[in-house]
């Protein structure tokens, strides 16, 4: 592996690609990163699982509001069908 070094005295210019790709302001992002770094690996995993469950519930709620006339079984079938479209097919 080759290490690439900047010439002596060269300034380090980090590029903020996040700002270029996401125009939405994120005033609390720095604090959020600090909190995550202060967590144990177990706490971060639990938080990731919690956020995943929250996302699924939000998705289900949105489907219920968009298709109020569907039965529970029809809604579940639609949820599974739509969720399948979101999965990465590269593996």
C-alpha positions, 0 to 999 in steps of 0.5 A: 500500500502506498501512502500519499503525502502532501508536500511539506507546507501544503495546506489540507483542504477537506472538501465538504461533499455532504453540503454539495449533495444535501442542500438541506441545512443541518445545524445540529449535525456536529453535535449529533456526531459528537453524541454518536462518538460518545456511545459504546458500540452496543449503544450505537447498534441499538440506536441503529436498530431503533432508527430502522424500526422507526423508519418502517413504522413511518413507512407503514403509517404513510401507506395507511394514510395514502391507502385508507381503504385497504384491509390490514392484509392488503396493506401488509402485502403492499408494504412488503411489495414496496419494501422489496423495491428498496433492498439493494440487489447487489448481493 
